[in-house]
């Protein structure tokens, strides 16, 4: 799969070019256009990997329940994928290593990549930030998106990132969710909520803007929902 | 195929800040007129006079576009006018030489008086399910046409069949045949999250956008306040 990014970084889209019989798996709704020589199937899972339960887990984390499989029937097939909010996109390469992607940042991957869901436990329920991770392993290319710009940070030792700004990170990093301030009250009132404390050696990909914060700034301007 | 460059018989203009915040600056000669979508005028010289005209009548009303197109004329000498669409995104220009382009109904920004605009009934099957409204704006004649997108713009030369998600269509040239269809069977229709797509056939040019307004609106929706009826 060849990946070409168009119009980075503001409203990026990715043009995926497939060889004959090559397949790409994309999040439901990501496709914006494609050539005719592609077969699409919709499923709740990656082919021969996991099943209905995996689909259900994905739905729980706000990812689309369904994945679309695009298979090239002829050489030089193309699929263009994008996302909802403005921002950048990039690729991650897996070569037997594992990368953890914040669930909303996943766009597409080669079919050779295995996808599973991690849940970060009870603590994340308090954060309202949808702290769910996709565990990606195997070998292949992954396309991810960010809200705003995307920038990698090489961590060696300890580093703290606000949970709303995490796009992805190497699984070699240990991490611990903790409150940003000294007490829970100051953390929540301070608006910082949860932060992720990384530890070890690896890369964290961060996004310049926080989706939840943007949504909260728009909410009060809109007509309320009558219940 | 319409050309995108400046034409000798067309406006003297500049497009800036592409692709995220497209903005057009047009230098009008004395007594030259430009038609601009209501609210798209951003800046202008003081000798430019505005006239409001109802164009397209009822059709425009039904496409949910504003009913009005304003005409700006440079009086007593040349003048400059700056034009931008409401949403962030790209702006594109074509010069029509007795050619026709179909625009998605919110894509129109500005045009020469020589470009005729009509709303086009798509027929029930084509338009009704498309989610993009029942009408396209048919732009034909001679002159400049400016149109905009939400998000960046991608130009695709169609030769054969090409498939686009309905909400990402911006414009296409006349001569392309098109039909609205579900994608990949019924399971995909309901569950793929892709909804309906348009299949273009033939040879022509297609402009698509990298983001779409309906998806953004539904993303914002959960952030709305909830107000109980009894308290209001």
Interface residues (C-beta under 8 A of the other chain):
Chain A: X6 X7 X10 X11 X12 X13 X27 X28 X29 X30 X31 X32 X33 X34 X35 X36 X39 X40 X41 X42 X64 X65 X66 X68 X80 X82 X83 X84 X85 X86 X215 X216 X218 X219 X220 X222 X223 X224 X225 X226 X227
Chain B: X19 X20 X88 X89 X151 X152 X153 X154 X156 X160 X161 X162 X163 X164 X165 X168 X183 X184 X187 X188 X191 X192 X193 X194 X199 X208 X209 X210 X211 X212 X215 X216 X219 X220 X222 X223 X224 X225 X226 X227 X228 X229 X232
